Amino acid sequence: MSHEFTVETGLVAFSVGGRAQFGWLDLVTGSFHSEADGQCINDAIVAVEFSSDVVH
């Protein structure tokens, strides 16, 4: 690959209201984004790494 990705591992991000969604952390901005649509998760308060042995 000719460039570095700014995304590391997949995450499950939890919002203030208790909503959980798959997402990723932008290493440049430090913000969490939804895997479903790429939108910033503005109210994310915590995230945990998610690993799977199945690639989709």
Contacts in CASP RR format, 6 or more apart in sequence:
PFRMAT RR
TARGET T0000
AUTHOR 0000-0000-0000
METHOD contacts of the structure
MODEL  1
MSHEFTVETGLVAFSVGGRAQFGWLDLVTGSFHSEADGQCINDAIVAVEF
SSDVVH
6 26 0 8 1.000
6 27 0 8 1.000
6 28 0 8 1.000
7 24 0 8 1.000
7 25 0 8 1.000
7 26 0 8 1.000
7 27 0 8 1.000
8 24 0 8 1.000
8 25 0 8 1.000
8 27 0 8 1.000
9 24 0 8 1.000
9 49 0 8 1.000
9 50 0 8 1.000
9 51 0 8 1.000
10 22 0 8 1.000
10 23 0 8 1.000
10 24 0 8 1.000
10 35 0 8 1.000
10 49 0 8 1.000
10 50 0 8 1.000
10 51 0 8 1.000
11 22 0 8 1.000
11 23 0 8 1.000
11 24 0 8 1.000
11 25 0 8 1.000
11 32 0 8 1.000
11 47 0 8 1.000
11 48 0 8 1.000
11 49 0 8 1.000
11 50 0 8 1.000
12 20 0 8 1.000
12 21 0 8 1.000
12 22 0 8 1.000
12 23 0 8 1.000
12 47 0 8 1.000
12 48 0 8 1.000
12 50 0 8 1.000
13 20 0 8 1.000
13 21 0 8 1.000
13 22 0 8 1.000
13 23 0 8 1.000
13 32 0 8 1.000
13 34 0 8 1.000
13 41 0 8 1.000
13 44 0 8 1.000
13 46 0 8 1.000
13 47 0 8 1.000
14 20 0 8 1.000
14 44 0 8 1.000
14 45 0 8 1.000
14 46 0 8 1.000
14 47 0 8 1.000
15 21 0 8 1.000
15 41 0 8 1.000
15 43 0 8 1.000
15 44 0 8 1.000
15 45 0 8 1.000
16 43 0 8 1.000
16 45 0 8 1.000
17 43 0 8 1.000
21 34 0 8 1.000
21 35 0 8 1.000
21 36 0 8 1.000
21 41 0 8 1.000
22 34 0 8 1.000
22 35 0 8 1.000
22 36 0 8 1.000
22 50 0 8 1.000
23 32 0 8 1.000
23 33 0 8 1.000
23 34 0 8 1.000
23 35 0 8 1.000
23 41 0 8 1.000
23 47 0 8 1.000
24 32 0 8 1.000
24 33 0 8 1.000
24 35 0 8 1.000
25 31 0 8 1.000
25 32 0 8 1.000
25 33 0 8 1.000
25 47 0 8 1.000
26 32 0 8 1.000
26 33 0 8 1.000
31 40 0 8 1.000
31 41 0 8 1.000
32 40 0 8 1.000
32 41 0 8 1.000
32 44 0 8 1.000
32 47 0 8 1.000
33 39 0 8 1.000
33 40 0 8 1.000
33 41 0 8 1.000
34 40 0 8 1.000
34 41 0 8 1.000
END
